[in-house]
Amino acid sequence: MTYTVNGRAFDEEPNPGQCLRTFVRSLGHHGVKKGCDAGDCGACTVWLDGDPVHSCITPAFRAEGREVTTIEGLGSPDDLHPLQRQFRDAPGFQCGFCTAGMIMTSATFTDAQKEDLPRALKGNLCRCTGYRAIEDAVNGVAAVEVAEPGRAVGTSVGAPAATDVVTGRAEFTMDTEIEGMLHLEVLHSPHAHARIVSIDTTAALAVPGVHRVYTWEDVPRKRFTTAIHTDHLVDPDDTYILDDTVRFAGQRVVAVLADTVGAAEEGCRRVVVEYDVLPAVFDPEEAMADGAPQLHGSDDPFVRDPVHNILLELHGEVGDIEAGFAEADVIHEGTYFTPRVQHAHLETHGSIAWMEDGRLHVRTSSQSPSIAKVKLAHLFDLRPDQLRVFCMRVGGGFGGKQEVISEDLVALATLDTGRPVCFEFTREEEFTTASPRHPMKLTITLGARADGTLTAFRVRNVSNTGAYGNHGGETLFAAGAAISAYRCLNKKFDGYSVYTNSVPSGALRGYGMTQPAFAVESAMHELAVALDIDPLELRRRNIVRPGDSLVAIDDGPDDVVFAEDGLGQCIDLVDAALRRTANGQVLGDDWLVGEGTASSLHETAPPTEHISEAWATLGDDGVYELAVGTVEFGEGTSTAHVQIAATHLGTTPSRVRLVQSDTDSTGFDTGAFASAGLFVAGNAVSRASEALRDRILAFAAAHTGVDVASCSMDDDGVLCDGTRVPLTELLDAARRRGIRFTEARKAYGSPRSVVSNTHGFRIAVHRVTGEIRILYSVHATDAGVIINPVQVRGQIEGGVAQGIGFALTENFHVDDNGVMINPSLRNYRIPTYADIPRTEVLLVDSMDSVGPMRAKGMAECCINPVAPALANALENATGVRFRELPLTPERIYHRIGENRSVPTT
């Protein structure tokens, strides 16, 4: 059989039933990605005779005798196709995992299709960008700028990997072939709670190609936490690699290692497991009751109350809460519920391990290779020098890859067999076994005087951590900070992180703040309605101001620097934007129109220890090299780090070569999460670059015999009292004296600062169908000095899009046995292009006091006010308060039909 791919003929025969995606990748064309294997996301799009198709659902044999074109064949780095150039220059990507498919689809558009992008792009999903940047790319709107030497900060320079991304040459985790590689697949528990009585692996081992079947008896019996933090003691060691007790439907039971994925899957099907099914509990309130099924024993010192399934309790009171309620003129109380939400990063979890020179190498899709290395060394008794963990480009994370949930099994199998091993999650496994956002049930009680002054603020938060603790304690602690945005003398917080027989919850953008933001901001809106005060005005009267303490659950000191009135400015910007943009759409009498706003504060680094080290070097070729452990997965830290270094060194980003996310080549880095990739690692980069600059200037001054004060950096040279000395000359002189131009610096996540956000919506609600249409969306943020304007806008747009999905479309359906019944992108329903409006992004003019170049990390927090702003707009339009997400048309239809205050004609 003959296949032609990108103009080259291959005499190959696909395996029976093989899809075109895996076949083309086996021929070396890794620009064709796996996002779903169900025809839902479009990341695998290729052309068949010039027509775009989803190759994951196209049988390979159908391409025989036809011309297959992949992203690599569309254009090259030296000869870009016009759409590749447009996606590079918009830029139309963040992590870049969906980009090849987006380009292959949009490169075929007619003018009519470009006029109807909601329909034309319905088969392509992006989780990062919010789609506005993709629309700009398709329409040829460019935003990337060229930076002058020493002026990179504040310029919308392009990402260092931009050309590789748009040509399909950027390597992601699975974009490699290793000779002799084995494939690992996992058998998952069908039960939410059971003890394993026996496992018969005989039939599985008889499957041709199966090499090993691992059970709980074959793995180190060491407890650990899959959550990633520098201080692992903040998370409970309640997990084993494989266990003899399963605590949620989907927990891994057996790992099968085979020559092919198909053989490993067949081996999983033939494993016979006998279970002793145990009672299960799924509701955290029920799990805390006397007599509830107990998930964990009492031998874990980090579990607060195993009898009542309580991982952690937090209680705090400032002032006298009862006295505060006694002096209130109005008291509002409401209970709000936020459900599970999946990250849905298009690149699924996956790792590859192999032995080289007696060392274990692990290539993985992680947000923290440094911490993954620490955990693997602990699990398998390895010295640090026996292990390397590294990342290529990562296809999205949003906190979902702040876990070690694939690396342990490939390490186990490679250490056992000596062979390379690959383990790649399916999309279904992402939904059923990875760690979604914590469901939270929050009861908010507010007391206020008639003028709107808050007198009492009480929160009760019950967080469902699922079967294992992971991030359960840290997210609960973060949730307590949600009440710090408002000044009130009397506050009380009661929080419970509770084990249930559900998929373990984890880290997701907003990290513990998104859920209480929905509850608190909804309650503030309801209180404003009760007081007959404009909701934005109520916030203005009560928000914390510079000089106030950010008091949450206690009045003890902390390391947060709060020096600017960013939140007040955000509120004012959104208020003005809503007033100047009247609704220009006339939708008819069946539509109810309303406006809603919400605000939030978010700290720029986690409260636990966060460390980053950066190395800055002037290479022998006269190009600067910057080594930093932070992973790039679309958050844009690579671009920002290069801009910071280029600004300090007086050069352009093109003269800074970046080495990153490799424990053999970079210093320790806690990880890219909680905005620390910019705030902490950015500070390390800034300090290392400044130190290198000062070292070069001092040497240049001595070399030329002038005062160092008269020397300054000049792109690829140094100006010494008006005389320009090339860097190459300085390098030669330094080399003769045995001097290297290199510096290392560390930064820590303390002190921290605060980012402010306010979002506003104008929406229309159909009184019959319950459909919501977003007529206007505006977001204001206080991000300090803007390192890269187009990146900041893109991060906000992506966060808003995820917030809209959280609020309106994403629904994690679980049956009575704890089994998720919609584990696919199509049925879970992350937003498509048609679901997301363009958002007007407004930036407060400010400077941070402790961030790198006076910037703040802001990609984490922009999601927080989105859902409550939508819920508040919905109440404003319909007169009905919805306290549970998502706000689906079915729920809206039933509620507004019951509400007599809504006109029926």
C-alpha positions in Angstrom: 0.0 0.0 0.0 1.3 3.4 -0.9 0.6 6.6 1.0 1.8 10.1 0.2 2.4 12.4 3.2 3.6 15.9 2.5 4.7 14.9 -0.9 6.7 11.9 0.1 5.6 8.4 -0.7 5.6 5.7 1.9 5.2 1.9 1.2 3.6 1.1 4.5 0.6 -0.9 5.6 -1.4 0.3 8.6 -2.5 -2.1 11.3 -6.0 -3.4 11.1 -8.4 -0.7 12.4 -5.6 1.8 12.8 -6.7 5.5 12.5 -4.9 8.0 10.3 -3.7 10.0 13.3 -1.6 7.2 14.8 -0.4 6.0 11.4 0.8 9.5 10.3 2.5 10.0 13.6 4.3 6.6 13.2 5.8 8.0 10.0 7.3 10.8 12.1 4.7 13.6 11.6 4.2 14.6 15.2 2.5 17.9 14.5 -0.7 15.8 14.3 -1.9 15.7 17.9 -4.1 13.6 20.1 -6.6 15.6 22.1 -9.6 13.3 22.2 -9.6 10.4 19.8 -13.3 11.0 19.3 -13.4 13.7 16.6 -14.3 16.4 19.2 -11.3 18.7 19.4 -9.7 19.0 16.0 -6.1 18.9 17.2 -5.5 16.0 14.8 -6.7 17.8 11.7 -4.9 16.9 8.4 -5.8 17.4 4.8 -6.9 14.6 2.5 -6.5 15.8 -1.0 -6.8 19.4 0.3 -9.9 18.8 2.5 -9.5 19.0 6.3 -10.5 15.8 8.2 -10.2 14.7 11.8 -7.5 12.0 11.5 -8.4 10.4 14.8 -11.7 9.1 13.4 -10.5 8.6 9.8 -9.4 5.0 9.1 -5.8 5.0 7.8 -6.7 2.8 4.8 -8.9 5.6 3.4 -5.7 7.6 2.7 -4.3 5.1 0.3 -3.5 6.6 -3.0 -4.4 10.1 -1.8 -2.4 13.1 -0.7 -2.1 13.6 3.0 -0.9 17.0 4.2 0.0 17.7 7.8 1.1 21.0 9.5 4.8 20.1 8.7 3.9 20.0 5.0 1.9 23.3 5.0 5.0 25.4 5.4 8.5 25.5 6.9 10.2 27.9 9.3 11.9 29.6 6.3 8.8 29.5 4.1 5.7 29.9 6.2 2.2 29.5 4.8 0.2 32.7 5.2 -2.0 31.2 8.0 1.1 30.0 9.9 2.5 33.6 9.7 -0.8 35.0 10.8 -1.0 32.7 13.8 2.6 33.5 14.7 2.0 37.3 14.5 -1.4 37.5 16.1 -0.3 35.5 18.2 -3.1 32.9 17.8 -2.0 30.4 20.4 -0.9 30.0 24.0 0.2 26.4 24.8 0.1 25.6 21.1 -1.3 22.1 21.3 -4.4 22.9 19.3 -2.6 25.2 16.9 -1.7 22.8 14.1 -5.3 21.7 13.9 -6.6 25.2 14.0 -4.3 26.2 11.2 -5.0 23.2 9.0 -8.7 23.9 9.4 -8.7 27.7 8.9 -6.2 27.6 6.0 -9.0 26.1 3.9 -11.6 28.8 4.7 -13.4 30.7 2.1 -14.4 34.3 2.6 -17.9 33.2 3.5 -16.5 30.8 6.2 -14.4 33.6 7.6 -17.6 35.6 8.0 -19.2 32.7 10.0 -16.4 31.5 12.3 -18.8 30.1 14.9 -19.8 27.5 12.4 -16.5 27.2 10.6 -14.5 26.5 13.8 -17.1 24.3 15.5 -14.9 21.3 15.1 -11.8 22.8 16.7 -11.4 23.4 20.4 -9.0 25.6 22.4 -8.8 25.7 26.1 -6.2 28.4 26.4 -6.9 31.5 24.3 -10.6 32.3 24.7 -10.7 32.2 20.8 -10.3 36.0 20.3 -6.7 35.6 19.4 -7.6 32.8 17.0 -10.2 35.0 15.3 -7.5 37.7 14.9 -5.1 35.2 13.4 -7.6 33.9 10.9 -8.4 37.5 9.9 -4.8 38.5 9.7 -4.8 40.9 12.6 -1.2 41.2 13.9 -0.2 42.3 17.4 3.4 41.0 17.8 6.0 43.8 18.0 9.8 44.0 17.7 11.6 45.2 20.8 14.4 47.7 20.7 17.6 46.7 22.7 17.0 47.0 26.4 13.3 47.8 25.9 11.7 44.4 25.7 9.5 44.9 28.9 6.3 46.5 27.9 6.5 45.3 24.3 4.3 42.6 22.8 7.2 40.4 21.5 6.4 37.0 20.2 7.0 33.7 22.1 10.5 32.2 21.6 8.9 29.0 20.3 6.3 30.7 18.0 7.7 29.6 14.7 8.1 26.0 15.9 4.6 26.0 17.2 2.9 27.2 14.0 5.0 24.8 11.9 4.3 21.7 14.1 8.0 21.4 15.0 7.6 22.3 18.7 8.0 19.0 20.7 5.4 18.0 23.2 5.8 15.1 25.6 4.7 12.3 23.3 6.4 13.6 20.2 9.2 11.2 20.1 10.0 7.6 19.2 12.4 5.4 21.3 13.5 2.1 20.0 12.1 -0.8 22.0 9.6 1.3 23.9 6.9 -0.5 25.8 3.4 0.8 26.4 1.6 0.8 29.7 -2.2 0.8 30.3 -4.2 0.8 33.5 -7.2 -1.2 34.7 -9.5 1.0 36.7 -11.9 0.1 39.5 -15.6 -0.1 38.6 -16.5 0.4 42.3 -16.4 3.5 44.4 -15.3 1.6 47.5 -14.0 -1.9 47.7 -11.3 -4.1 49.1 -9.4 -6.2 46.6 -9.7 -9.9 47.6 -7.6 -11.3 44.7 -6.1 -10.5 41.3 -5.6 -13.2 38.7 -3.1 -12.1 36.1 -2.7 -15.4 34.3 -4.9 -14.7 31.2 -3.4 -11.2 30.9 0.1 -12.5 30.9 -0.9 -14.9 28.1 -1.8 -12.1 25.7 0.9 -11.9 23.0 3.1 -8.9 23.6 2.3 -8.5 27.3 5.5 -8.3 29.5 4.3 -7.5 33.0 1.2 -7.1 35.0 1.7 -5.0 38.1 -0.6 -5.2 41.2 -0.4 -3.5 44.6 1.9 -6.4 45.7 4.5 -5.4 43.0 5.1 -1.8 43.9 6.9 0.0 46.8 4.6 0.1 49.8 5.3 3.8 50.4 2.6 6.4 51.1 2.9 9.8 49.4 0.9 12.6 48.1 0.4 13.2 44.4 0.1 17.0 45.0 3.1 19.2 44.1 4.3 21.7 46.7 7.9 22.4 47.9 6.8 21.5 51.4 5.1 18.1 51.0 4.0 18.2 54.6 1.1 20.5 53.7 -0.6 17.6 51.9 -1.5 14.2 53.4 0.6 11.1 52.5 -2.5 9.0 52.0 -1.8 7.5 48.5 0.0 4.4 47.2 1.2 3.8 43.7 -1.3 0.8 43.6 -3.4 -0.1 46.6 -5.4 -3.1 47.9 -8.3 -0.8 48.7 -10.0 1.3 46.1 -11.8 4.5 47.2 -13.3 5.9 44.0 -14.7 4.5 40.7 -11.8 4.9 38.3 -8.9 4.3 40.8 -6.1 2.4 39.1 -6.0 -1.2 40.2 -3.5 -2.9 37.8 -0.9 -1.7 35.3 -0.2 -3.8 32.2 3.0 -3.4 30.2 3.1 -4.6 26.6 4.7 -4.1 23.2 1.7 -2.1 21.9 -1.2 -0.1 23.3 -3.6 -2.7 21.9 -1.9 -5.6 23.7 -1.8 -3.7 27.0 -5.5 -2.8 26.7 -6.3 -6.5 26.0 -4.2 -7.5 29.0 -6.3 -5.1 31.1 -9.5 -6.7 29.9 -8.3 -10.2 30.8 -7.2 -9.4 34.4 -9.7 -11.0 36.8 -10.2 -9.0 40.0 -12.3 -10.1 42.9 -13.7 -7.2 45.0 -15.3 -7.1 48.4 -17.6 -4.1 47.8 -17.8 -1.7 50.7 -20.3 1.0 51.5 -19.6 4.3 49.8 -20.4 7.9 50.6 -20.4 10.8 48.0 -21.8 13.8 49.8 -19.4 15.5 52.2 -22.1 16.4 54.7 -23.1 12.8 54.9 -19.4 11.7 55.1 -19.0 13.8 58.2 -22.0 12.2 60.0 -21.7 9.6 62.6 -21.7 6.1 61.2 -20.7 7.1 57.7 -18.4 4.7 55.7 -14.8 5.5 56.7 -12.3 5.9 53.9 -9.0 6.2 55.6 -7.5 4.7 58.8 -6.3 6.5 61.8 -2.6 5.9 61.2 -2.1 9.0 59.0 -1.1 11.9 61.3 -2.2 14.5 58.7 -5.8 13.4 58.7 -7.7 15.5 61.3 -10.6 13.2 62.0 -10.6 9.9 60.0 -13.7 8.6 61.8 -15.7 11.5 60.3 -13.7 11.6 57.0 -12.4 15.0 57.8 -9.0 15.7 56.3 -8.7 19.2 57.7 -10.7 21.7 59.7 -10.1 25.5 59.7 -11.8 27.7 62.2 -11.2 31.4 62.9 -12.9 34.4 64.2 -12.0 38.1 64.2 -14.0 40.4 66.5 -17.4 39.2 67.8 -19.6 37.8 65.0 -22.8 37.7 67.1 -22.4 41.3 68.1 -21.9 42.2 64.5 -25.2 40.6 63.5 -26.9 42.3 66.5 -26.0 45.7 65.1 -27.0 44.9 61.5 -30.1 46.4 59.9 -30.2 43.7 57.2 -29.0 40.1 57.4 -28.6 38.0 54.3 -27.9 34.3 54.3 -27.5 32.0 51.3 -26.0 28.6 50.5 -24.1 28.3 47.3 -22.8 25.2 45.5 -20.0 25.0 42.9 -19.5 21.6 41.2 -16.5 19.7 39.9 -14.8 21.2 36.8 -12.2 19.4 34.7 -9.1 21.2 33.3 -9.6 19.7 29.8 -6.1 20.7 28.7 -5.9 19.3 25.2 -2.7 17.4 25.9 -3.6 14.6 28.3 -1.3 13.5 31.1 1.6 11.3 30.0 5.2 10.3 30.7 8.0 8.4 29.0 10.9 6.8 31.0 14.1 5.1 30.0 17.5 4.2 31.3 20.6 5.9 30.0 24.1 5.5 31.4 22.7 3.9 34.5 20.3 6.7 35.2 16.5 6.9 35.0 15.3 9.6 32.7 11.6 10.7 32.8 10.1 13.0 30.1 6.8 14.1 31.3 3.9 16.5 31.0 4.2 18.3 34.3 4.0 21.7 35.9 7.0 20.9 38.1 9.8 18.5 37.1 11.8 19.4 40.1 9.1 18.2 42.6 8.3 15.2 40.4 12.0 14.3 40.7 11.8 14.6 44.5 8.8 12.3 44.7 10.2 9.7 42.4 13.5 9.6 44.3 11.5 9.0 47.5 9.3 6.3 46.0 12.1 4.3 44.4 15.0 5.0 46.8 17.0 6.8 44.2 19.8 9.3 44.8 19.3 12.7 43.1 22.2 11.9 40.7 20.4 8.7 39.6 17.4 10.5 38.2 16.6 13.2 35.6 13.1 14.6 35.1 12.4 17.1 32.3 9.6 18.6 30.2 9.3 19.6 26.6 6.6 22.0 25.7 3.5 21.1 27.8 0.0 21.2 26.2 -1.9 23.1 28.8 -2.0 22.6 32.6 -4.2 25.0 34.6 -3.1 23.2 37.7 -4.1 19.7 36.5 -0.4 18.9 36.0 0.5 19.9 39.5 0.3 16.3 40.4 2.4 13.2 40.0 -0.1 10.7 38.5 1.7 9.3 35.4 5.4 9.5 36.3 5.4 6.9 39.0 4.2 4.0 36.8 6.6 4.6 34.0 9.5 4.8 36.5 8.4 1.6 38.1 8.2 -0.3 34.8 11.5 1.0 33.4 13.4 0.3 36.7 11.9 -3.2 36.6 12.5 -4.1 32.9 15.3 -1.7 31.8 13.2 -0.9 28.8 11.7 2.5 27.7 8.1 2.8 28.8 5.3 5.2 27.7 2.1 5.9 29.5 -0.4 8.3 28.0 -3.9 9.1 29.5 -6.9 8.7 27.3 -9.4 11.5 27.4 -11.8 9.4 29.4 -9.1 8.8 32.0 -8.6 12.6 32.3 -12.3 12.9 33.4 -12.5 9.8 35.6 -9.1 9.6 37.2 -7.4 13.0 37.1 -8.1 15.7 39.7 -10.9 18.2 39.0 -11.7 21.4 40.9 -13.0 20.8 44.5 -16.8 21.0 44.7 -17.7 23.3 47.5 -20.8 24.1 49.5 -20.6 27.5 51.1 -23.1 29.2 53.4 -22.5 33.0 53.5 -24.1 35.1 56.2 -23.7 38.9 55.9 -24.9 41.6 58.2 -25.0 45.3 57.2 -26.2 48.7 58.3 -28.7 50.5 56.2 -25.9 52.6 54.6 -24.3 49.3 53.4 -21.5 49.1 56.0 -20.7 45.5 56.8 -21.1 44.5 60.4 -20.7 40.8 60.3 -19.3 38.3 57.7 -19.6 34.5 58.3 -18.6 31.7 56.0 -19.1 28.0 56.4 -17.3 26.0 53.7 -17.6 22.3 53.1 -15.0 21.2 50.5 -15.2 17.8 48.8 -11.6 16.6 48.5 -12.6 13.2 47.1 -11.0 9.9 47.9 -7.5 11.4 48.5 -6.2 14.6 50.1 -4.1 15.9 47.3 -4.7 19.7 47.5 -7.6 19.5 49.9 -6.0 21.3 52.8 -4.3 24.0 50.7 -7.3 24.9 48.7 -9.4 25.2 51.9 -6.8 27.5 53.3 -6.9 29.6 50.1 -10.7 29.7 50.2 -10.6 31.4 53.6 -8.9 34.4 52.0 -12.0 35.1 49.9 -13.4 37.2 52.7 -10.3 39.4 52.9 -11.5 41.6 50.1 -14.0 43.3 52.3 -13.5 45.4 55.4 -15.5 44.1 58.4 -14.7 44.1 62.1 -16.4 40.8 62.7 -15.6 37.8 60.6 -15.9 34.1 61.2 -14.8 31.2 59.0 -15.5 27.5 59.5 -14.1 25.2 56.8 -14.0 21.4 56.4 -12.1 19.4 53.8 -13.9 16.1 53.6 -13.0 12.7 52.1 -15.7 11.1 49.9 -15.7 8.1 47.5 -15.3 10.5 44.5 -12.4 11.2 42.1 -9.8 13.1 44.1 -10.0 16.9 43.7 -6.9 18.9 42.9 -5.6 22.3 41.7 -7.3 24.3 39.1 -6.9 27.9 37.9 -8.0 30.1 40.8 -6.9 27.5 43.3 -9.5 27.5 46.1 -10.6 31.1 45.4 -12.9 30.5 42.4 -15.6 28.7 44.4 -15.9 31.1 47.4 -15.7 34.0 45.0 -18.9 32.8 43.4 -20.5 32.5 46.8 -19.3 35.7 48.3 -19.9 37.9 45.3 -23.3 36.4 44.8 -24.2 37.1 48.4 -22.9 40.7 48.2 -25.1 41.3 45.2 -28.1 39.9 47.0 -27.3 42.0 50.0 -27.2 45.1 47.8 -30.6 44.2 46.4 -32.0 43.9 49.9 -30.5 47.3 50.9 -31.5 48.9 47.6 -27.9 50.0 46.9 -26.1 49.6 43.6 -24.0 46.5 43.9 -20.8 48.2 42.7 -21.4 51.0 45.2 -21.9 48.5 48.0 -18.5 47.0 47.1 -16.9 50.5 47.0 -18.0 51.2 50.5 -16.6 48.0 51.9 -13.5 46.9 50.0 -10.2 47.0 51.7 -8.0 49.9 50.9 -4.2 50.5 51.2 -3.3 50.5 54.9 -6.0 48.0 55.8 -5.1 44.5 57.0 -6.2 41.7 54.7 -8.0 40.0 57.5 -9.6 36.6 56.7 -9.8 33.9 59.3 -7.5 35.5 61.9 -5.7 38.9 62.5 -2.2 37.5 62.7 0.6 38.9 60.6 1.4 37.7 57.1 3.8 38.3 54.3 1.3 40.0 51.9 2.1 43.5 50.7 -1.1 45.5 50.0 0.0 48.9 48.9 -2.3 50.0 46.0 -6.0 50.6 45.6 -6.2 48.2 42.6 -9.6 46.8 43.5 -11.2 50.2 43.7 -9.8 51.2 40.3 -11.0 47.9 38.7 -14.5 48.6 40.0 -14.5 52.1 38.6 -13.2 51.0 35.2 -15.9 48.3 34.8 -18.6 50.6 36.1 -17.6 53.3 33.5 -17.4 50.6 30.7 -20.9 49.3 31.4 -22.3 52.9 31.5 -20.8 53.9 28.1 -21.8 50.7 26.3 -25.5 50.7 26.1 -27.1 47.5 24.7 -27.3 47.9 21.0 -28.9 44.6 20.3 -32.7 44.4 20.0 -33.6 40.8 20.6 -37.4 41.0 21.1 -39.9 40.7 23.9 -38.9 37.1 24.7 -35.5 38.3 26.0 -34.8 39.7 29.4 -31.7 41.9 29.7 -29.6 42.3 32.8 -26.2 43.4 34.1 -24.0 41.9 36.7 -20.6 42.5 38.2 -18.2 40.8 40.6 -14.7 41.4 42.1 -11.9 39.4 43.7 -8.5 39.7 45.2 -5.8 37.1 44.7 -2.3 36.7 46.2 0.5 36.5 43.7 2.2 33.4 45.1 1.0 30.5 47.3 1.2 30.8 51.1 3.5 27.7 51.2 7.2 27.9 50.4 8.0 28.5 46.7 11.5 28.6 45.4 13.0 29.3 42.0 16.6 29.5 40.8 17.8 31.1 37.5 21.2 31.0 35.8 22.3 33.8 33.4 25.4 33.2 31.2 27.1 35.0 28.4 27.9 32.1 26.0 31.0 31.6 24.0 29.0 32.6 20.9 28.2 36.0 22.3 24.5 35.0 22.9 23.1 35.1 26.4 21.8 31.9 27.9 19.0 31.9 30.5 18.4 28.7 32.4 15.3 28.5 34.6 13.3 25.4 35.7 9.8 26.9 35.0 7.8 24.9 32.5 6.1 26.6 29.5 2.5 25.4 29.0 0.9 28.5 27.5 1.1 30.8 30.5 3.8 32.8 28.7 6.5 32.8 31.3 9.1 31.8 28.7 8.4 35.0 26.8 8.3 37.1 30.0 11.6 35.6 31.3 13.4 36.4 28.1 12.0 39.9 28.0 13.1 40.5 31.6 16.6 39.3 30.9 16.9 41.2 27.6 15.8 44.4 29.3 18.4 44.1 32.1 21.1 43.1 29.6 20.4 45.9 27.2 19.7 43.5 24.3 16.9 42.1 22.3 14.9 38.9 23.0 16.5 37.2 19.9 19.8 37.3 21.7 18.6 35.4 24.7 18.6 31.6 24.4 16.3 29.9 26.9 17.0 26.6 28.6 14.2 25.4 30.8 12.3 22.7 32.8 15.1 20.1 33.0 16.5 19.0 36.3 19.9 18.2 34.6 20.2 21.7 33.1 18.4 24.1 35.4 18.3 24.9 39.0 15.4 24.0 41.4 12.0 25.4 40.6 9.0 24.6 42.7 6.7 24.8 39.6 4.6 26.9 37.3 1.5 27.4 39.3 -0.2 30.1 41.5 1.2 32.8 39.2 4.7 31.9 40.6 6.1 31.4 37.1 6.2 35.1 36.7 6.2 36.3 40.3 8.9 34.0 41.8 10.8 32.7 38.8 10.6 36.1 37.2 12.3 37.6 40.2 15.0 35.0 40.0 15.5 35.8 36.4 15.6 39.5 37.1 18.2 39.1 39.8 20.4 36.8 37.8 20.3 39.0 34.8 21.1 42.1 36.8 24.0 40.3 38.4 25.3 39.2 35.1 25.0 42.7 33.7 26.9 44.1 36.6 29.6 41.5 36.2 30.1 42.3 32.5 30.1 46.0 33.2 32.7 45.7 35.9 34.9 43.6 33.7 34.4 46.0 30.7 35.4 49.0 32.9 38.6 47.3 34.1 39.3 46.1 30.6 39.1 49.6 29.1 40.4 51.5 32.2 37.3 53.6 32.7 35.0 54.1 35.6 32.2 51.5 35.7 29.6 54.3 36.0 30.5 55.3 32.5 29.7 51.9 31.1 26.4 50.6 29.8 25.1 47.6 27.9 24.6 48.0 24.1 22.9 45.0 22.5 25.9 42.8 21.6 28.5 45.1 23.1 29.3 47.5 26.0 29.6 51.3 25.7 32.6 52.3 27.8 32.8 56.1 28.1 31.6 56.5 24.5 33.8 53.6 23.1 31.9 50.5 22.0 33.5 47.2 23.0 32.0 44.1 21.4 31.0 41.3 23.7 33.2 38.9 21.7 36.2 41.0 22.7 35.3 40.9 26.3 34.7 37.1 26.1 38.2 36.6 24.6 39.8 38.8 27.3 37.9 37.0 30.0 38.7 33.6 28.6 42.5 34.4 28.8 42.1 35.2 32.4 39.9 32.1 33.2 36.8 34.2 33.9 33.3 33.1 32.9 30.4 35.5 32.7 27.8 33.6 34.6 25.6 34.3 37.6 22.9 32.4 39.6 20.2 33.8 41.8 17.3 32.5 43.8 13.9 34.0 44.6 11.3 33.0 47.1 7.5 33.5 47.1 7.7 36.0 50.0 6.8 38.8 50.3 3.7 38.4 48.2 1.4 41.1 46.6 -2.2 41.2 45.6 -3.9 41.2 42.2 -7.3 42.8 41.8 -10.0 41.9 39.3 -13.5 43.0 38.4 -15.7 41.6 35.7 -18.9 42.9 34.2 -21.5 41.3 32.0 -24.6 42.4 30.1 -26.6 39.4 29.1 -30.0 38.5 27.5 -32.0 35.6 28.8 -34.7 33.9 26.8 -37.8 33.6 29.0 -38.9 30.4 27.3 -35.8 28.4 26.5 -33.5 29.7 29.3 -30.8 30.4 26.8 -28.2 33.0 27.9 -26.6 35.3 25.3 -23.7 37.5 26.5 -24.1 40.9 25.0 -21.1 42.6 26.5 -18.2 41.4 28.6 -15.6 43.6 30.3 -12.7 42.7 32.6 -10.4 45.0 34.6 -7.3 43.9 36.3 -4.5 45.4 38.3 -1.4 43.5 36.9 1.3 46.0 37.8 3.8 46.9 35.1 2.8 45.0 32.0 5.6 42.8 30.7 3.9 41.8 27.5 0.6 43.5 26.7 -0.7 41.0 24.1 0.1 38.1 26.5 -1.7 39.7 29.4 -4.8 40.3 27.3 -4.6 36.7 26.1 -4.3 35.3 29.6 -7.3 37.3 30.7 -9.4 36.2 27.7 -8.5 32.6 28.3 -9.4 32.8 32.0 -12.7 34.5 31.2 -13.5 31.8 28.7 -12.8 29.1 31.3 -14.9 31.0 33.8 -17.8 31.1 31.3 -17.5 27.4 30.8 -17.5 26.9 34.6 -20.6 29.0 34.9 -22.7 28.0 31.9 -21.7 24.8 30.0 -19.5 22.4 31.9 -21.3 19.7 33.7 -19.7 16.8 35.5 -22.5 14.2 35.7 -22.0 11.4 38.2 -24.4 8.5 38.7 -25.6 7.0 42.0 -22.6 4.7 42.1 -20.0 7.5 41.8 -19.3 6.9 38.1 -18.9 9.8 35.7 -21.3 9.2 32.8 -20.1 11.9 30.4 -16.3 11.5 30.2 -15.8 13.1 26.8 -15.2 16.6 25.5 -18.4 16.4 23.5 -20.7 15.6 26.4 -18.9 17.5 29.1 -19.1 20.6 26.9 -16.1 22.9 27.3 -16.9 26.2 25.4 -16.5 26.4 21.7 -15.7 29.5 19.6 -19.5 30.2 19.4 -19.9 30.3 23.2 -17.3 32.9 23.9 -17.8 36.7 23.4 -15.0 39.1 22.8 -14.1 40.6 26.2 -12.9 44.2 26.6 -9.8 44.1 28.7 -9.0 47.1 30.9 -5.7 47.5 32.7 -5.1 49.6 35.8 -2.1 51.8 35.6 0.0 50.6 38.5 3.3 49.3 39.7 3.9 46.4 42.1 6.2 46.8 45.0 7.7 43.3 45.1 7.2 41.7 41.7 9.8 41.4 38.9 10.1 44.7 37.0 7.1 45.8 39.2 4.8 43.3 37.5 2.3 40.9 39.0 1.4 37.4 38.0 -2.3 37.6 36.9 -3.1 34.5 34.8 -4.4 32.6 37.8 -6.9 35.1 39.2 -8.8 36.4 36.2 -11.2 33.5 36.3 -12.5 34.2 39.8 -15.1 37.0 39.3 -16.6 35.5 36.0 -19.1 33.1 37.3 -20.6 35.4 40.0 -20.8 38.2 37.6 -22.9 36.0 35.3 -25.1 34.8 38.1 -25.6 38.4 39.2 -26.5 39.4 35.7 -29.0 36.5 35.5 -30.7 37.7 38.7 -30.8 41.2 37.4 -32.5 40.1 34.2 -35.0 37.6 35.7 -35.4 38.4 39.3 -34.4 34.8 40.2 -31.3 34.0 42.2 -29.4 30.9 41.1 -27.0 29.6 43.8 -25.8 26.5 42.0 -23.6 26.1 39.0 -23.7 25.5 36.1 -26.4 27.9 34.9 -27.8 25.6 32.2 -30.8 26.5 30.1 -32.8 23.6 31.7 -32.3 25.0 35.2 -33.1 28.6 34.1 -36.2 27.5 32.2 -37.7 25.7 35.2 -36.8 28.5 37.7 -38.0 31.5 35.7 -41.2 29.6 34.8 -41.9 29.3 38.5 -41.2 33.0 39.2 -44.4 35.0 39.1 -42.5 38.3 39.0 -41.3 37.7 35.4 -43.8 39.0 32.9 -45.3 36.2 30.7 -46.2 38.4 27.8 
